[in-house]
Amino acid sequence: MPELTPLFFAMAIPAVVFAGISKGGFGSGASFAAAPFLALILEPAVALGLMLPLLMLIDVAALRVYWRRWSRRDATRLIIGALPGTVLGTILIARADGDVLRVLIGVVALGFVAYQISARSGLFRPRARPWGPSVGIGTGVFAGFTSFVSHAGGPPVAVYLLSQGLSKTTYQATTVIVFTVVNVMKVLPYSFLGIFSAQTLWADLLLAPFALVGTWLGVRAHHMVSERVFFAITYVLLTLTGTKLIYDALV
């Protein structure tokens, strides 16, 4: 369980603000970085349980901005697929120890960086024609699984939605509604697995204002800093964090 020490808050407050900024619409997809950061000082399952209520709070704040502006068709496909993905994640976490989760979170962190760099350098290009229902549901399975084990369902969802020719607002709104529902799906399995505790919930209460501040900053961040700088910082931190988690688990 997390000990509410100065070190904990020194790591947790920036991580939570960072997640809020990303889910608020600036640097979309990078919000999952909070879980790897916290996994440096907490057991991975505890870090996941700590972040979920805060991510749900951020979802509610962001949902107001994007209410009913999503693609209902694409959101439905992804959510249907996310349900079996959540079941697979539950099975894995129930059987895996902390080192397995560290390796998995570390690999996902490095994979996120590789995906984003390839996309921004032009190595990855959105599909010319929209994908059909089966791909949407399959993507949902993968996103549900990675979201459950590391709060990192964003990249697969982004790959699918970018092929659908959505406007920027519809894209962001669809992402928001999908992960609002997916995060709700995770509550019961996390509770069953004992990932939540009175201590994590108390820490969530103390960190909640910082989550809301981060969301507010995310909506207005284009006035403060370029996305290029934001993502450069994200990539460096995630690369170091992912490498450290894998190293700790293997050694």
C-alpha positions as CSV (number, residue, x, y, z in Angstrom):
1,M,0.0,0.0,0.0
2,P,1.3,3.5,-0.7
3,E,2.9,5.4,2.2
4,L,2.0,9.0,1.9
5,T,5.5,10.3,2.2
6,P,7.1,13.4,0.6
7,L,8.6,11.2,-2.1
8,F,5.2,9.7,-2.9
9,F,3.7,13.2,-3.4
10,A,6.7,14.4,-5.3
11,M,6.1,11.6,-7.9
12,A,2.3,11.4,-7.7
13,I,1.3,15.1,-8.1
14,P,3.2,15.7,-11.4
15,A,2.0,12.3,-12.7
16,V,-1.6,13.1,-12.0
17,V,-1.4,16.6,-13.4
18,F,0.3,15.1,-16.5
19,A,-2.5,12.6,-16.9
20,G,-5.1,15.4,-16.6
21,I,-3.4,17.6,-19.2
22,S,-3.3,14.7,-21.7
23,K,-6.9,13.5,-21.2
24,G,-8.0,17.1,-21.3
25,G,-7.2,17.1,-25.0
26,F,-3.5,18.1,-25.1
27,G,-1.0,15.4,-25.9
28,S,-3.8,12.8,-26.2
29,G,-2.8,9.3,-25.4
30,A,0.1,10.2,-23.1
31,S,-2.1,10.0,-19.9
32,F,-1.1,6.4,-19.3
33,A,2.5,7.6,-18.5
34,A,1.3,8.3,-14.9
35,A,1.1,4.6,-14.1
36,P,4.7,3.7,-15.2
37,F,6.0,6.7,-13.2
38,L,4.2,5.6,-10.1
39,A,5.3,2.0,-10.6
40,L,8.9,3.2,-9.9
41,I,8.0,3.7,-6.3
42,L,4.9,1.5,-5.8
43,E,4.0,-2.1,-6.6
44,P,2.6,-2.1,-10.2
45,A,-0.9,-3.3,-9.1
46,V,-1.0,-0.6,-6.5
47,A,-0.1,2.1,-9.0
48,L,-2.8,0.9,-11.3
49,G,-5.4,0.9,-8.5
50,L,-4.3,4.4,-7.4
51,M,-4.6,5.9,-10.9
52,L,-8.0,4.4,-11.9
53,P,-10.3,6.6,-9.7
54,L,-8.3,9.6,-10.8
55,L,-8.6,8.7,-14.5
56,M,-12.3,8.3,-14.0
57,L,-12.6,11.7,-12.4
58,I,-10.7,13.2,-15.3
59,D,-13.0,11.3,-17.7
60,V,-16.0,12.9,-16.2
61,A,-14.5,16.4,-16.4
62,A,-13.5,15.9,-20.1
63,L,-16.8,14.2,-21.0
64,R,-18.7,17.5,-20.3
65,V,-16.6,19.2,-23.1
66,Y,-17.2,16.4,-25.7
67,W,-20.7,15.3,-24.8
68,R,-22.4,13.5,-27.7
69,R,-19.8,14.7,-30.2
70,W,-18.3,11.2,-30.6
71,S,-18.8,8.7,-33.4
72,R,-21.4,6.3,-32.0
73,R,-20.5,3.6,-34.6
74,D,-16.8,3.5,-33.8
75,A,-17.3,3.9,-30.0
76,T,-19.7,0.9,-30.0
77,R,-17.3,-1.3,-31.8
78,L,-14.4,-0.5,-29.5
79,I,-16.4,-0.8,-26.3
80,I,-17.8,-4.2,-27.4
81,G,-14.2,-5.5,-28.0
82,A,-12.9,-4.0,-24.8
83,L,-15.1,-6.3,-22.6
84,P,-13.3,-9.6,-23.5
85,G,-10.0,-7.6,-23.4
86,T,-10.8,-6.7,-19.8
87,V,-11.5,-10.3,-19.0
88,L,-8.1,-11.3,-20.4
89,G,-6.4,-8.6,-18.3
90,T,-8.1,-9.8,-15.2
91,I,-6.8,-13.4,-15.8
92,L,-3.3,-12.1,-16.3
93,I,-3.1,-9.9,-13.3
94,A,-4.7,-12.6,-11.1
95,R,-1.8,-15.0,-12.0
96,A,1.1,-12.6,-12.5
97,D,3.6,-11.3,-9.9
98,G,4.9,-7.8,-9.6
99,D,7.9,-8.4,-11.8
100,V,5.8,-9.7,-14.7
101,L,3.7,-6.5,-14.5
102,R,6.8,-4.4,-14.4
103,V,8.1,-5.9,-17.6
104,L,4.7,-5.6,-19.2
105,I,4.2,-2.0,-18.2
106,G,7.8,-1.2,-19.3
107,V,7.4,-2.9,-22.7
108,V,4.1,-1.0,-23.3
109,A,5.8,2.3,-22.3
110,L,8.6,1.7,-24.8
111,G,6.1,0.5,-27.4
112,F,4.1,3.7,-26.9
113,V,7.3,5.8,-27.6
114,A,8.1,3.8,-30.7
115,Y,4.6,4.1,-32.0
116,Q,4.4,7.9,-31.5
117,I,7.8,8.5,-33.0
118,S,7.0,6.4,-36.1
119,A,3.7,8.1,-36.5
120,R,5.2,11.6,-36.3
121,S,8.1,10.8,-38.5
122,G,5.8,9.5,-41.3
123,L,6.8,5.8,-41.0
124,F,3.2,5.1,-40.0
125,R,0.4,6.5,-42.1
126,P,-3.3,6.2,-41.4
127,R,-5.1,3.6,-43.6
128,A,-6.6,5.2,-46.7
129,R,-9.9,3.4,-46.4
130,P,-11.9,3.0,-43.1
131,W,-11.6,-0.4,-41.3
132,G,-14.8,-2.4,-40.8
133,P,-16.5,-3.7,-37.7
134,S,-14.3,-6.7,-37.1
135,V,-11.2,-4.6,-37.0
136,G,-12.9,-2.2,-34.7
137,I,-13.9,-4.9,-32.3
138,G,-10.5,-6.6,-32.5
139,T,-8.9,-3.3,-31.7
140,G,-11.2,-2.9,-28.7
141,V,-10.0,-6.3,-27.4
142,F,-6.4,-5.2,-27.5
143,A,-7.2,-1.8,-26.1
144,G,-9.2,-3.3,-23.3
145,F,-6.4,-5.6,-22.4
146,T,-3.6,-3.0,-22.4
147,S,-5.8,-0.5,-20.6
148,F,-6.5,-3.1,-17.9
149,V,-2.9,-4.0,-17.3
150,S,-1.3,-0.6,-17.7
151,H,-3.9,2.1,-18.4
152,A,-2.4,2.2,-21.9
153,G,-5.3,1.5,-24.4
154,G,-4.7,4.8,-26.3
155,P,-2.3,3.7,-29.1
156,P,-4.4,0.9,-30.6
157,V,-7.6,3.0,-30.4
158,A,-5.7,5.9,-32.1
159,V,-4.6,3.5,-35.0
160,Y,-8.2,2.5,-35.6
161,L,-9.8,5.9,-35.3
162,L,-7.2,7.6,-37.5
163,S,-8.4,5.2,-40.3
164,Q,-12.0,6.4,-40.0
165,G,-11.6,9.9,-41.3
166,L,-13.0,11.6,-38.2
167,S,-12.7,15.3,-37.5
168,K,-10.3,16.3,-34.7
169,T,-13.2,16.9,-32.3
170,T,-15.0,13.7,-33.1
171,Y,-11.8,11.8,-32.7
172,Q,-11.1,13.2,-29.3
173,A,-14.8,12.8,-28.2
174,T,-14.8,9.2,-29.3
175,T,-11.6,8.5,-27.3
176,V,-13.1,10.2,-24.2
177,I,-16.3,8.2,-24.3
178,V,-14.6,4.9,-25.0
179,F,-12.2,5.2,-22.1
180,T,-14.9,6.5,-19.8
181,V,-16.7,3.2,-20.3
182,V,-13.6,1.0,-20.3
183,N,-12.5,2.5,-17.0
184,V,-15.9,1.8,-15.5
185,M,-15.5,-1.8,-16.7
186,K,-12.3,-2.1,-14.7
187,V,-13.7,-1.2,-11.3
188,L,-15.3,-4.5,-10.4
189,P,-12.3,-6.7,-11.5
190,Y,-9.9,-4.4,-9.7
191,S,-12.0,-4.6,-6.6
192,F,-12.1,-8.4,-6.9
193,L,-8.3,-8.6,-7.3
194,G,-7.8,-6.5,-4.2
195,I,-6.1,-3.7,-6.1
196,F,-8.0,-1.0,-4.3
197,S,-7.5,-0.2,-0.6
198,A,-8.5,2.4,2.0
199,Q,-5.0,3.8,1.6
200,T,-5.2,4.2,-2.2
201,L,-8.6,5.7,-2.0
202,W,-7.4,8.2,0.7
203,A,-4.5,9.1,-1.6
204,D,-6.9,9.5,-4.5
205,L,-9.0,12.0,-2.4
206,L,-5.8,14.1,-1.7
207,L,-4.7,13.9,-5.4
208,A,-8.2,14.7,-6.9
209,P,-7.7,18.5,-7.0
210,F,-4.5,18.0,-9.0
211,A,-6.3,15.8,-11.5
212,L,-8.9,18.5,-12.1
213,V,-6.2,21.2,-12.4
214,G,-4.4,19.1,-15.0
215,T,-7.6,18.6,-17.0
216,W,-8.2,22.4,-16.9
217,L,-4.6,23.0,-18.1
218,G,-5.0,20.5,-20.9
219,V,-7.9,22.4,-22.4
220,R,-5.8,25.6,-22.4
221,A,-2.3,24.1,-22.9
222,H,-2.1,25.4,-26.5
223,H,-1.6,28.8,-25.0
224,M,1.3,27.7,-22.8
225,V,3.5,25.2,-24.6
226,S,3.8,23.4,-28.0
227,E,2.8,19.8,-28.3
228,R,6.3,19.1,-29.7
229,V,7.9,20.1,-26.4
230,F,5.2,18.2,-24.4
231,F,5.7,15.0,-26.3
232,A,9.5,15.3,-26.3
233,I,9.4,15.4,-22.5
234,T,6.9,12.5,-22.5
235,Y,9.1,10.3,-24.7
236,V,12.3,10.9,-22.7
237,L,10.6,10.1,-19.4
238,L,8.7,7.1,-20.7
239,T,11.9,5.7,-22.3
240,L,13.8,6.0,-19.0
241,T,10.9,4.8,-16.9
242,G,10.1,1.8,-19.2
243,T,13.8,0.8,-19.3
244,K,14.1,1.1,-15.5
245,L,11.0,-1.0,-14.8
246,I,12.2,-3.8,-17.2
247,Y,15.7,-3.7,-15.6
248,D,14.4,-3.9,-12.1
249,A,12.1,-6.8,-12.9
250,L,14.9,-8.8,-14.7
251,V,17.6,-8.1,-12.2
